[in-house]
Amino acid sequence: MIRISIITPIRNGAVHLRDCVENVAGQDCRSLEHLLVVDARSDDGSVALAAELASAWPHLRVLEQTTGGQSRALNLGIDAAAGPVIGILNVDDLYMPGAIARGLEELDRSPPPALVYGNCRVVDDEGRMLSHNRIPDASAVRMIAAYAFPVNPAAYFYHRAVHDLVGAYDEANEFSMDIDFLLRVARSIRLRHVDEDWGIFRFARGTKTWNAIERGELRPRARRLRLQHLRLLPWPDLVRCMQIYAGLKLRHWLGFRIN
């Protein structure tokens, strides 16, 4: 019986694909499937490599994507998933040892629909630690006011039924679909933090996140998305959000004045 479906969208990801597949295969979990949603427009051998790997690993399934971008790939994977639990692993990211099994254990203790998340190690392309993403409170209020959210899907798992509650990934949003998804979930249910390192986010030159930061696009996009969700908060949460934001700005101003 398949308990969890790991979905990996791939476009020109051949350089990391084997490591990604072996990382999932090496997890302490026998009841999983790994869906590789491969963009047929890839021109780096990703399509052929995915087929080769699927012939060697029985838990691998390859889906071909012919239209749309990353959000479309995620939705294709979710539609095809056989497991009641979903994990999203980008092709250049990794799970910590035992992360999938721990995610399933925590979800077994959480009435569905639920989302559980751990901490995420942010590393460079040499594997050196850059930062440690640890967010004890990933409420919609904190994510909007303090820009504090789980930084990468490698650090969280959720019941597939969450999508029945909040809908699919937004296919009109190709850059911050994960933040939008988390905000929609957090406005509907409580995200539960587990203080363990589950994910490894590779922040490397040439990735979509790196390029967006270099072009100065990441923060403005995130700000627009947060404002969009801010307008949807109930009045008490809106007031609390503004209080947190004002407090953060005041502390920043006081620190600047002192220094």
Phi and psi in degrees as GROMACS dihedral restraints (atoms count N, CA, C in turn):
[ dihedral_restraints ]
;  ai    aj    ak    al  type     phi  dphi    fc
    3     4     5     6     1   -83.6    20    10
    4     5     6     7     1   124.4    20    10
    6     7     8     9     1   -99.7    20    10
    7     8     9    10     1   -25.5    20    10
    9    10    11    12     1  -146.6    20    10
   10    11    12    13     1   140.3    20    10
   12    13    14    15     1  -112.8    20    10
   13    14    15    16     1   118.7    20    10
   15    16    17    18     1   -95.0    20    10
   16    17    18    19     1   126.0    20    10
   18    19    20    21     1  -112.2    20    10
   19    20    21    22     1   125.5    20    10
   21    22    23    24     1  -123.1    20    10
   22    23    24    25     1   109.0    20    10
   24    25    26    27     1   -78.5    20    10
   25    26    27    28     1   138.7    20    10
   27    28    29    30     1  -135.5    20    10
   28    29    30    31     1   124.4    20    10
   30    31    32    33     1  -139.6    20    10
   31    32    33    34     1   115.6    20    10
   33    34    35    36     1    51.9    20    10
   34    35    36    37     1    50.5    20    10
   36    37    38    39     1  -114.6    20    10
   37    38    39    40     1    22.6    20    10
   39    40    41    42     1   -59.1    20    10
   40    41    42    43     1   -34.1    20    10
   42    43    44    45     1   -62.4    20    10
   43    44    45    46     1   -28.4    20    10
   45    46    47    48     1  -109.1    20    10
   46    47    48    49     1    -6.9    20    10
   48    49    50    51     1   -63.1    20    10
   49    50    51    52     1   -44.7    20    10
   51    52    53    54     1   -63.5    20    10
   52    53    54    55     1   -43.2    20    10
   54    55    56    57     1   -60.7    20    10
   55    56    57    58     1   -41.1    20    10
   57    58    59    60     1   -62.4    20    10
   58    59    60    61     1   -47.7    20    10
   60    61    62    63     1   -63.9    20    10
   61    62    63    64     1   -43.8    20    10
   63    64    65    66     1   -68.1    20    10
   64    65    66    67     1   -32.1    20    10
   66    67    68    69     1   -63.7    20    10
   67    68    69    70     1   -45.5    20    10
   69    70    71    72     1   -68.4    20    10
   70    71    72    73     1   -42.5    20    10
   72    73    74    75     1   -63.0    20    10
   73    74    75    76     1   -27.8    20    10
   75    76    77    78     1   -86.3    20    10
   76    77    78    79     1     1.1    20    10
   78    79    80    81     1   -72.5    20    10
   79    80    81    82     1   154.4    20    10
   81    82    83    84     1   -82.2    20    10
   82    83    84    85     1    65.6    20    10
   84    85    86    87     1  -155.6    20    10
   85    86    87    88     1   117.6    20    10
   87    88    89    90     1   -96.8    20    10
   88    89    90    91     1    -9.0    20    10
   90    91    92    93     1  -106.8    20    10
   91    92    93    94     1    46.6    20    10
   93    94    95    96     1  -124.6    20    10
   94    95    96    97     1   161.0    20    10
   96    97    98    99     1  -126.0    20    10
   97    98    99   100     1   150.0    20    10
   99   100   101   102     1  -121.4    20    10
  100   101   102   103     1   113.3    20    10
  102   103   104   105     1   -96.1    20    10
  103   104   105   106     1   118.0    20    10
  105   106   107   108     1   -97.7    20    10
  106   107   108   109     1   110.2    20    10
  108   109   110   111     1   -97.3    20    10
  109   110   111   112     1    99.6    20    10
  111   112   113   114     1  -100.4    20    10
  112   113   114   115     1   124.7    20    10
  114   115   116   117     1   -70.5    20    10
  115   116   117   118     1   120.0    20    10
  117   118   119   120     1   -64.7    20    10
  118   119   120   121     1   -14.4    20    10
  120   121   122   123     1   -84.8    20    10
  121   122   123   124     1    -0.2    20    10
  123   124   125   126     1   -61.7    20    10
  124   125   126   127     1   141.9    20    10
  126   127   128   129     1  -124.3    20    10
  127   128   129   130     1    23.2    20    10
  129   130   131   132     1  -116.6    20    10
  130   131   132   133     1    13.7    20    10
  132   133   134   135     1    90.7    20    10
  133   134   135   136     1     6.6    20    10
  135   136   137   138     1   -59.8    20    10
  136   137   138   139     1   -40.7    20    10
  138   139   140   141     1   -63.4    20    10
  139   140   141   142     1   -48.5    20    10
  141   142   143   144     1   -66.5    20    10
  142   143   144   145     1   -39.7    20    10
  144   145   146   147     1   -66.2    20    10
  145   146   147   148     1   -40.5    20    10
  147   148   149   150     1   -61.0    20    10
  148   149   150   151     1   -42.5    20    10
  150   151   152   153     1   -64.4    20    10
  151   152   153   154     1   -40.6    20    10
  153   154   155   156     1   -61.9    20    10
  154   155   156   157     1   -45.8    20    10
  156   157   158   159     1   -65.8    20    10
  157   158   159   160     1   -39.1    20    10
  159   160   161   162     1   -64.3    20    10
  160   161   162   163     1   -29.2    20    10
  162   163   164   165     1   -73.2    20    10
  163   164   165   166     1   -18.1    20    10
  165   166   167   168     1  -100.0    20    10
  166   167   168   169     1   -22.4    20    10
  168   169   170   171     1  -121.1    20    10
  169   170   171   172     1   112.7    20    10
  171   172   173   174     1   -66.7    20    10
  172   173   174   175     1   -19.1    20    10
  174   175   176   177     1   -84.7    20    10
  175   176   177   178     1    -3.1    20    10
  177   178   179   180     1   -90.0    20    10
  178   179   180   181     1   137.0    20    10
  180   181   182   183     1  -128.1    20    10
  181   182   183   184     1   137.8    20    10
  183   184   185   186     1  -109.4    20    10
  184   185   186   187     1   127.0    20    10
  186   187   188   189     1  -113.8    20    10
  187   188   189   190     1   136.2    20    10
  189   190   191   192     1   -98.0    20    10
  190   191   192   193     1   130.7    20    10
  192   193   194   195     1  -108.4    20    10
  193   194   195   196     1   129.9    20    10
  195   196   197   198     1  -114.4    20    10
  196   197   198   199     1   -15.5    20    10
  198   199   200   201     1  -137.3    20    10
  199   200   201   202     1   161.0    20    10
  201   202   203   204     1    77.6    20    10
  202   203   204   205     1  -176.8    20    10
  204   205   206   207     1  -117.1    20    10
  205   206   207   208     1  -144.6    20    10
  207   208   209   210     1   -65.7    20    10
  208   209   210   211     1   -40.6    20    10
  210   211   212   213     1   -62.5    20    10
  211   212   213   214     1   -41.0    20    10
  213   214   215   216     1   -62.0    20    10
  214   215   216   217     1   -41.1    20    10
  216   217   218   219     1   -61.8    20    10
  217   218   219   220     1   -42.2    20    10
  219   220   221   222     1   -62.2    20    10
  220   221   222   223     1   -43.3    20    10
  222   223   224   225     1   -67.5    20    10
  223   224   225   226     1   -36.0    20    10
  225   226   227   228     1   -61.9    20    10
  226   227   228   229     1   -42.8    20    10
  228   229   230   231     1   -64.8    20    10
  229   230   231   232     1   -42.6    20    10
  231   232   233   234     1   -64.7    20    10
  232   233   234   235     1   -40.9    20    10
  234   235   236   237     1   -62.4    20    10
  235   236   237   238     1   -32.7    20    10
  237   238   239   240     1   -91.7    20    10
  238   239   240   241     1    -9.8    20    10
  240   241   242   243     1   -63.9    20    10
  241   242   243   244     1   137.2    20    10
  243   244   245   246     1   -95.0    20    10
  244   245   246   247     1   -17.9    20    10
  246   247   248   249     1   -89.4    20    10
  247   248   249   250     1   152.8    20    10
  249   250   251   252     1   -80.4    20    10
  250   251   252   253     1    -6.2    20    10
  252   253   254   255     1  -121.2    20    10
  253   254   255   256     1   141.7    20    10
  255   256   257   258     1  -116.4    20    10
  256   257   258   259     1   137.6    20    10
  258   259   260   261     1  -128.3    20    10
  259   260   261   262     1   140.1    20    10
  261   262   263   264     1  -112.2    20    10
  262   263   264   265     1   121.9    20    10
  264   265   266   267     1  -128.3    20    10
  265   266   267   268     1   108.9    20    10
  267   268   269   270     1   -64.7    20    10
  268   269   270   271     1   151.0    20    10
  270   271   272   273     1   -63.4    20    10
  271   272   273   274     1   -24.4    20    10
  273   274   275   276     1   -98.1    20    10
  274   275   276   277     1     8.0    20    10
  276   277   278   279     1  -111.2    20    10
  277   278   279   280     1   173.1    20    10
  279   280   281   282     1  -143.1    20    10
  280   281   282   283     1   159.5    20    10
  282   283   284   285     1   -97.5    20    10
  283   284   285   286     1   146.9    20    10
  285   286   287   288     1   -69.7    20    10
  286   287   288   289     1   153.9    20    10
  288   289   290   291     1   -55.0    20    10
  289   290   291   292     1   131.1    20    10
  291   292   293   294     1    79.5    20    10
  292   293   294   295     1     3.0    20    10
  294   295   296   297     1   -63.2    20    10
  295   296   297   298     1   -42.3    20    10
  297   298   299   300     1   -64.9    20    10
  298   299   300   301     1   -45.6    20    10
  300   301   302   303     1   -60.7    20    10
  301   302   303   304     1   -40.6    20    10
  303   304   305   306     1   -67.1    20    10
  304   305   306   307     1   -39.8    20    10
  306   307   308   309     1   -60.5    20    10
  307   308   309   310     1   -42.1    20    10
  309   310   311   312     1   -65.0    20    10
  310   311   312   313     1   -41.4    20    10
  312   313   314   315     1   -59.5    20    10
  313   314   315   316     1   -43.4    20    10
  315   316   317   318     1   -69.4    20    10
  316   317   318   319     1   -37.4    20    10
  318   319   320   321     1   -69.8    20    10
  319   320   321   322     1   -29.3    20    10
  321   322   323   324     1   -62.3    20    10
  322   323   324   325     1   -24.3    20    10
  324   325   326   327     1   -95.7    20    10
  325   326   327   328     1     5.6    20    10
  327   328   329   330     1  -120.6    20    10
  328   329   330   331     1   119.8    20    10
  330   331   332   333     1   -59.6    20    10
  331   332   333   334     1   132.0    20    10
  333   334   335   336     1   -72.4    20    10
  334   335   336   337     1   152.7    20    10
  336   337   338   339     1   -83.1    20    10
  337   338   339   340     1   138.4    20    10
  339   340   341   342     1  -142.0    20    10
  340   341   342   343     1   157.2    20    10
  342   343   344   345     1  -132.0    20    10
  343   344   345   346     1   127.8    20    10
  345   346   347   348     1  -117.6    20    10
  346   347   348   349     1   143.9    20    10
  348   349   350   351     1  -140.2    20    10
  349   350   351   352     1   148.9    20    10
  351   352   353   354     1  -111.2    20    10
  352   353   354   355     1  -156.0    20    10
  354   355   356   357     1   -96.3    20    10
  355   356   357   358     1   163.3    20    10
  357   358   359   360     1  -132.5    20    10
  358   359   360   361     1   130.9    20    10
  360   361   362   363     1   -88.6    20    10
  361   362   363   364     1   124.8    20    10
  363   364   365   366     1   -98.1    20    10
  364   365   366   367     1   120.4    20    10
  366   367   368   369     1  -125.2    20    10
  367   368   369   370     1   161.6    20    10
  369   370   371   372     1   -88.3    20    10
  370   371   372   373     1  -175.6    20    10
  372   373   374   375     1   -71.9    20    10
  373   374   375   376     1    -5.2    20    10
  375   376   377   378     1  -100.7    20    10
  376   377   378   379     1     1.4    20    10
  378   379   380   381     1    85.8    20    10
  379   380   381   382     1     7.2    20    10
  381   382   383   384     1   -79.8    20    10
  382   383   384   385     1   137.2    20    10
  384   385   386   387     1   -67.8    20    10
  385   386   387   388     1   126.7    20    10
  387   388   389   390     1  -101.3    20    10
  388   389   390   391     1   -40.2    20    10
  390   391   392   393     1  -162.3    20    10
  391   392   393   394     1   171.6    20    10
  393   394   395   396     1  -128.6    20    10
  394   395   396   397     1   111.1    20    10
  396   397   398   399     1   -85.9    20    10
  397   398   399   400     1   104.5    20    10
  399   400   401   402     1  -129.2    20    10
  400   401   402   403     1   112.9    20    10
  402   403   404   405     1  -124.6    20    10
  403   404   405   406     1    91.5    20    10
  405   406   407   408     1   -61.7    20    10
  406   407   408   409     1   -29.8    20    10
  408   409   410   411     1  -123.6    20    10
  409   410   411   412     1   100.8    20    10
  411   412   413   414     1  -106.0    20    10
  412   413   414   415     1    48.3    20    10
  414   415   416   417     1   -75.1    20    10
  415   416   417   418     1   160.1    20    10
  417   418   419   420     1   -59.8    20    10
  418   419   420   421     1   -38.0    20    10
  420   421   422   423     1   -61.7    20    10
  421   422   423   424     1   -47.6    20    10
  423   424   425   426     1   -67.6    20    10
  424   425   426   427     1   -40.4    20    10
  426   427   428   429     1   -64.3    20    10
  427   428   429   430     1   -39.0    20    10
  429   430   431   432     1   -75.3    20    10
  430   431   432   433     1   -46.7    20    10
  432   433   434   435     1   -76.4    20    10
  433   434   435   436     1   -39.3    20    10
  435   436   437   438     1  -110.9    20    10
  436   437   438   439     1     3.7    20    10
  438   439   440   441     1    52.6    20    10
  439   440   441   442     1    43.8    20    10
  441   442   443   444     1  -115.6    20    10
  442   443   444   445     1   107.4    20    10
  444   445   446   447     1  -150.5    20    10
  445   446   447   448     1   156.3    20    10
  447   448   449   450     1   -57.2    20    10
  448   449   450   451     1   122.5    20    10
  450   451   452   453     1   -78.8    20    10
  451   452   453   454     1   -15.4    20    10
  453   454   455   456     1  -152.9    20    10
  454   455   456   457     1   141.2    20    10
  456   457   458   459     1   -62.1    20    10
  457   458   459   460     1   -17.7    20    10
  459   460   461   462     1   -61.6    20    10
  460   461   462   463     1   -14.7    20    10
  462   463   464   465     1  -100.5    20    10
  463   464   465   466     1     4.8    20    10
  465   466   467   468     1  -142.6    20    10
  466   467   468   469     1   155.8    20    10
  468   469   470   471     1  -136.1    20    10
  469   470   471   472     1   151.8    20    10
  471   472   473   474     1  -153.4    20    10
  472   473   474   475     1   156.8    20    10
  474   475   476   477     1   -65.9    20    10
  475   476   477   478     1   138.0    20    10
  477   478   479   480     1   -58.1    20    10
  478   479   480   481     1   -28.1    20    10
  480   481   482   483     1   -62.6    20    10
  481   482   483   484     1   -14.8    20    10
  483   484   485   486     1   -56.9    20    10
  484   485   486   487     1   -35.9    20    10
  486   487   488   489     1   -69.7    20    10
  487   488   489   490     1   -26.5    20    10
  489   490   491   492     1   -65.5    20    10
  490   491   492   493     1   -26.5    20    10
  492   493   494   495     1   -85.7    20    10
  493   494   495   496     1   -43.0    20    10
  495   496   497   498     1  -115.9    20    10
  496   497   498   499     1    -5.7    20    10
  498   499   500   501     1    91.4    20    10
  499   500   501   502     1  -177.1    20    10
  501   502   503   504     1   -82.6    20    10
  502   503   504   505     1   176.1    20    10
  504   505   506   507     1   -67.8    20    10
  505   506   507   508     1   142.9    20    10
  507   508   509   510     1   -74.9    20    10
  508   509   510   511     1   109.4    20    10
  510   511   512   513     1   -74.8    20    10
  511   512   513   514     1    -7.3    20    10
  513   514   515   516     1   -87.7    20    10
  514   515   516   517     1    -5.5    20    10
  516   517   518   519     1  -117.7    20    10
  517   518   519   520     1   109.7    20    10
  519   520   521   522     1  -105.5    20    10
  520   521   522   523     1     2.6    20    10
  522   523   524   525     1  -122.1    20    10
  523   524   525   526     1   -28.1    20    10
  525   526   527   528     1  -137.5    20    10
  526   527   528   529     1    35.8    20    10
  528   529   530   531     1   -64.3    20    10
  529   530   531   532     1   -29.0    20    10
  531   532   533   534     1   -72.3    20    10
  532   533   534   535     1   -40.4    20    10
  534   535   536   537     1   -66.3    20    10
  535   536   537   538     1   -43.2    20    10
  537   538   539   540     1   -58.7    20    10
  538   539   540   541     1   -43.7    20    10
  540   541   542   543     1   -61.9    20    10
  541   542   543   544     1   -47.5    20    10
  543   544   545   546     1   -61.0    20    10
  544   545   546   547     1   -40.1    20    10
  546   547   548   549     1   -66.0    20    10
  547   548   549   550     1   -39.9    20    10
  549   550   551   552     1   -64.2    20    10
  550   551   552   553     1   -40.8    20    10
  552   553   554   555     1   -65.9    20    10
  553   554   555   556     1   -45.5    20    10
  555   556   557   558     1   -66.0    20    10
  556   557   558   559     1   -24.5    20    10
  558   559   560   561     1   -76.8    20    10
  559   560   561   562     1   -12.6    20    10
  561   562   563   564     1  -110.9    20    10
  562   563   564   565     1   -38.2    20    10
  564   565   566   567     1  -139.7    20    10
  565   566   567   568     1   168.1    20    10
  567   568   569   570     1   -86.9    20    10
  568   569   570   571     1   126.2    20    10
  570   571   572   573     1   -80.5    20    10
  571   572   573   574     1   130.9    20    10
  573   574   575   576     1  -105.2    20    10
  574   575   576   577     1   126.0    20    10
  576   577   578   579     1   -89.8    20    10
  577   578   579   580     1   137.5    20    10
  579   580   581   582     1  -118.6    20    10
  580   581   582   583     1   120.8    20    10
  582   583   584   585     1   -80.6    20    10
  583   584   585   586     1    66.4    20    10
  585   586   587   588     1  -139.6    20    10
  586   587   588   589     1   150.5    20    10
  588   589   590   591     1   -80.6    20    10
  589   590   591   592     1   117.2    20    10
  591   592   593   594     1  -112.5    20    10
  592   593   594   595     1   -32.8    20    10
  594   595   596   597     1  -121.0    20    10
  595   596   597   598     1   157.1    20    10
  597   598   599   600     1  -127.2    20    10
  598   599   600   601     1   115.0    20    10
  600   601   602   603     1  -102.3    20    10
  601   602   603   604     1   116.3    20    10
  603   604   605   606     1   -87.1    20    10
  604   605   606   607     1   105.7    20    10
  606   607   608   609     1   -96.8    20    10
  607   608   609   610     1    93.7    20    10
  609   610   611   612     1  -128.6    20    10
  610   611   612   613     1   154.7    20    10
  612   613   614   615     1   -55.8    20    10
  613   614   615   616     1   135.3    20    10
  615   616   617   618     1    96.2    20    10
  616   617   618   619     1   -13.8    20    10
  618   619   620   621     1   -75.7    20    10
  619   620   621   622     1   164.9    20    10
  621   622   623   624     1   -61.4    20    10
  622   623   624   625     1   -41.0    20    10
  624   625   626   627     1   -65.8    20    10
  625   626   627   628     1   -45.2    20    10
  627   628   629   630     1   -58.5    20    10
  628   629   630   631     1   -48.3    20    10
  630   631   632   633     1   -63.3    20    10
  631   632   633   634     1   -38.2    20    10
  633   634   635   636     1   -65.8    20    10
  634   635   636   637     1   -38.0    20    10
  636   637   638   639     1   -67.9    20    10
  637   638   639   640     1   -43.1    20    10
  639   640   641   642     1   -61.1    20    10
  640   641   642   643     1   -34.8    20    10
  642   643   644   645     1   -85.0    20    10
  643   644   645   646     1    -1.7    20    10
  645   646   647   648     1    72.0    20    10
  646   647   648   649     1    25.8    20    10
  648   649   650   651     1   -99.3    20    10
  649   650   651   652     1   -21.7    20    10
  651   652   653   654     1   -65.6    20    10
  652   653   654   655     1   -52.7    20    10
  654   655   656   657     1   -61.9    20    10
  655   656   657   658     1   -46.3    20    10
  657   658   659   660     1   -59.9    20    10
  658   659   660   661     1   -39.2    20    10
  660   661   662   663     1   -63.3    20    10
  661   662   663   664     1   -45.9    20    10
  663   664   665   666     1   -63.1    20    10
  664   665   666   667     1   -38.5    20    10
  666   667   668   669     1   -63.7    20    10
  667   668   669   670     1   -43.1    20    10
  669   670   671   672     1   -63.3    20    10
  670   671   672   673     1   -40.7    20    10
  672   673   674   675     1   -66.3    20    10
  673   674   675   676     1   -41.5    20    10
  675   676   677   678     1   -64.3    20    10
  676   677   678   679     1   -40.2    20    10
  678   679   680   681     1   -64.4    20    10
  679   680   681   682     1   -38.0    20    10
  681   682   683   684     1   -60.1    20    10
  682   683   684   685     1   -44.3    20    10
  684   685   686   687     1   -77.9    20    10
  685   686   687   688     1   -27.9    20    10
  687   688   689   690     1   -57.7    20    10
  688   689   690   691     1   -41.0    20    10
  690   691   692   693     1   -65.9    20    10
  691   692   693   694     1   -17.8    20    10
  693   694   695   696     1   -95.9    20    10
  694   695   696   697     1    -5.1    20    10
  696   697   698   699     1   -71.8    20    10
  697   698   699   700     1   145.6    20    10
  699   700   701   702     1   -65.8    20    10
  700   701   702   703     1   158.7    20    10
  702   703   704   705     1   -54.4    20    10
  703   704   705   706     1   -45.8    20    10
  705   706   707   708     1   -61.3    20    10
  706   707   708   709     1   -39.5    20    10
  708   709   710   711     1   -69.4    20    10
  709   710   711   712     1   -35.4    20    10
  711   712   713   714     1   -62.7    20    10
  712   713   714   715     1   -44.3    20    10
  714   715   716   717     1   -61.9    20    10
  715   716   717   718     1   -46.1    20    10
  717   718   719   720     1   -62.0    20    10
  718   719   720   721     1   -39.3    20    10
  720   721   722   723     1   -61.1    20    10
  721   722   723   724     1   -45.7    20    10
  723   724   725   726     1   -66.3    20    10
  724   725   726   727     1   -35.4    20    10
  726   727   728   729     1   -65.0    20    10
  727   728   729   730     1   -44.6    20    10
  729   730   731   732     1   -63.5    20    10
  730   731   732   733     1   -44.2    20    10
  732   733   734   735     1   -62.9    20    10
  733   734   735   736     1   -43.8    20    10
  735   736   737   738     1   -64.1    20    10
  736   737   738   739     1   -39.7    20    10
  738   739   740   741     1   -64.0    20    10
  739   740   741   742     1   -40.2    20    10
  741   742   743   744     1   -64.9    20    10
  742   743   744   745     1   -42.2    20    10
  744   745   746   747     1   -64.2    20    10
  745   746   747   748     1   -40.0    20    10
  747   748   749   750     1   -65.0    20    10
  748   749   750   751     1   -44.3    20    10
  750   751   752   753     1   -62.9    20    10
  751   752   753   754     1   -38.5    20    10
  753   754   755   756     1   -63.8    20    10
  754   755   756   757     1   -43.7    20    10
  756   757   758   759     1   -65.3    20    10
  757   758   759   760     1   -43.1    20    10
  759   760   761   762     1   -64.4    20    10
  760   761   762   763     1   -40.8    20    10
  762   763   764   765     1   -63.9    20    10
  763   764   765   766     1   -39.3    20    10
  765   766   767   768     1   -63.7    20    10
  766   767   768   769     1   -41.2    20    10
  768   769   770   771     1   -68.1    20    10
  769   770   771   772     1   -39.6    20    10
  771   772   773   774     1   -68.0    20    10
  772   773   774   775     1   -40.7    20    10
